[in-house]
Amino acid sequence: MNYKLEGSGETLVFIHGLSDNLLYWEFLTSNLKKYYQILRIDLRGHGDSELGNDEISLDAYVKDLKNLLDELKIQKVNLIGFSLGSIVALDFTRKYPEEVSSLVLMSAFHKVDNHLEEVFSQFRKALEDSFEEFYDLILPMILCPDVIEENKEELETLKEITSKTANTEAYIKAIDASLNVNLEEDLSQINIPTLILAGKYDEITPVGLQKDLQSKVENSKIIIFEDAKHNLLVGKNNLEILDILKNFYKKRKEE
């Protein structure tokens, strides 16, 4: 399992989304490592983590994280999960509540409704063709049109680079592992400080789904970004989210 550990102090664990890797968090973690110990991980089959021969499931992702934390002798963490990473963070918290101090969930989901099932089905079909097909499908779902237009060349270059190392088998297995997820009944068990960050125009995990999650998690708050879809870490949102996280952890420490 590939990971990066840096900084010192209270531990923040960053868990990326489908087809991403630990580099997704570069901006936030490069700033936060001045104040905290930062642990970034690559989920199975993502980045430089091996897929392995085990069955891929939500439980497998959670066990991987638990084993890594035990190996690193880290007993208490603050979890930050994006999309696929949000259900890993939620399930880890449900199974090991004494080890989690707080939750930040970005573009999150806690169950697969009809809409998300259809989206996952589209992703799966595209991945069966090629990573490039998947990339072209998902791009307008995660970024607003103006962002795509302004960064057209960079995004095309990114597609060429990532297609060379993409593990489509791992991504398909991650989708299959997510399809039967329903953590709804377990959310009442979570009572730690929880922050949900959502994009107003999210086409993958719509705001309504994330508001439903927020309503079921005690001691939680939702912040909606007016100019974002699924990927929140774009443009000025980077600095805004950095400030939000700093204030969230500072306030939690004072309580």
N, C-alpha and C positions, 0 to 999 in steps of 0.2 A: 504494500500500500504506500503510495507516494504521498508525502506530506512536507510542509515547511513550517518550522517552528522558529519564531524570532521574538525579540523584545522580552520584557520582564514585567511581573506584576500579576494582577488578576487575569485569568485566561479567557480569551474570546475565540470561539471555534467557528470558522466560516465553511459552509457547505454549499457548493455550487449547484446549478441546475442541469437539466438534460443536455448532453453534448458539450457542456462547458468543462472547465478545469480550474485549478486553484488560481490561475492567472487572472480569472474574472474579477478577483477582489483586489487587484494590485493597487489601485488608487486609495481605497479606504484603508487597507492594511499598512501601506507605506506611511500613512499619517498616524494611525492608531498605535503602531508598534512603539511609539515614543512613550506611551502611557500604559500599555498593557502587554501581556504575553499573547502573541497571535499564533494560532494554529490553523493552517489551511490544509485541506485534504483533497485528494483526487478520489472520487468514488470509483468502485470497481469498473474497470474497462474504460475509464475516462482519464485523460491526461496521461501520466506515466504509471498509473496503477494497473496491474494485471487484471484480466477478467477472471482468471481461475476456472476451475471445473465445478464449483459449487453451484447450486441453483440460485439464480439471482432473484432476490425478494427484498421487500422493505426490511424484513427482519435481518437479512444478511448485511445490508448497509449499516443498520444499527449495531449489529455485533462487531462489524469491522471497526466502527468508531469506538465502541466500548473497549475492545481489545487494544486499540492504539492508546487510548487514554490510560489504561491500566499499565501498559508497557512504559509510557512516559511518566507514570506516577502522578498524573493530574487527577485530583479528586473532585474538583468543583469547576464548572464551566458556565460561560454565557454562550448560548447557541445563536448563530445567525444563519438562516437557511433561505435560499432563493429557489422558488418553484419546486422542482423535485427535492431540493435540499430542505424545503419547508416540512415535507412529510417525514423526512428522516429526523429532523429536529423535534417535531411533535411526538413521534413514536419513541424516540430516545427519552424524551421528558416523561412520557407516560410510563415507560419501563424502569427508568432510573431517576425518579423525582428528586431524590436526595442529592443528586450530583449536578443539578442544573439550577443556577441562580436566576436566570432571566432568558427570555426568548425575543428574538427579532425575526419576523417572518415577512419576506418580500415576495410579492406576486404569488401568494400562497394558496394552497388548497388543502382540505381535510377530508374530502370525499370526491369520488368521481361521479358526477351527475351526467345526464344525457348529453349535455353540451360538451363536457370535457371528454367523454367517451368518444364522441364523434371527432373531436380535435386529435385525440391520440390515435384514432384509426387512420386519419389523414397522414399523420406523422409516420406511422408504421409503414403505410403503403409507399410513401415517398422514399423512406430509408431502404426499402426492399429494392427500389430502382437504383438509387445512388445517394451519396451524401449531398451532392450538388443539387439534386432534386429537392431534398429535405431543406437545404439552406434557402433555396429560392421560395419555398412554400412558407417557411417560418419567419423569414425576414420582415415582411409587411405585417405580421402578427405581433412582432415584438418591438418594432420601431415605427414612429410616426412618419408620414410621407416626407415632411420637410427634412427630417434627420437623414433619411435614406438618400434624398436628392443631394443634400449638402456633402454627403460622404460617399458618393457613388463609387469613385475609384478605389477608395480605401476598403470599402465593403467587398468589392469584387476581388481585390488582392487577398483579403482575409479568407474569402471562399476558396481561392486557389491554394492557400497555405494550409488551411485546416483540413481540406479534403484529402491531403496527402497522409495525414496521421489519424484521421477519424476512424473510430471503431464502431462501424454501423451495427455489428452484431450486439455489442454491449448496449447501444442506444435502444435497439429493438427490445432487448431483454429488460431494460429499465422501464420502458413503456408497459410491457406485459406485467412487470412487477407492480406497477402503479394502478393498473386497471381495476383491481378489486379492493383498493384502499377505501376504507370508511372508518375514520377515527372519531366520528361524530359523538358516539356514546361515551367516549373516554375523555372528551374535552373538559367535562365538569371536574375532573380530577386535577386539572392544571390550575394552580392559583398563584403562580409566580408572576412578577411584572412581565407583561407581554406587549410588544409593539408590532403592529401590522402595517406595512407600507404597500400601498396599492396604486396602480396606474389607472386613471379615470377611464381610459379607452382600451384597457386590457381585453384582448380578444381570446386569450387562452384561459385565464382564470379571472373571469369578470368580477367587477367590484361587488356585485350582489353576493357572489360566493364568498368573497373575503369579508363582507359585512356579516354574513351568516356565521362565519368562523369567529369573528370578533364578539358577536352576541353570545356565543357559547363558552367563551374563555373568560373566566373571572379575572379581574385586575388587568384588563387589556384595553388598548387604545388603537384606533386606526387613523392613519394619515393618508389622504388621497392626493396624488400628484396630478394636477390639472392637465399637464402637457405630456403625458406619458402613456405608453402601452404596457407591455409585459416587462420589457427591460427598463428598469428605473435608472440605472447608472449611466445616464446620458447627459452630456453638457453640464449646465449649471446644477442639475440635480445631484451630481457627485458631491459638490461642496455642501449643498443643503442636507443631504443624507449624512455626510460626515458630521455636521453640526448637530443633527438630530441624535445620532448615536452618542456623541460626546455628552450631550445634555442628558440623555436617557441613562447612561451609566453613572454619570455624576449624581443625578437625582436619586438613583437606586442606592448608591453608596451612602447617601446622606440619610436615607430612611431607616 
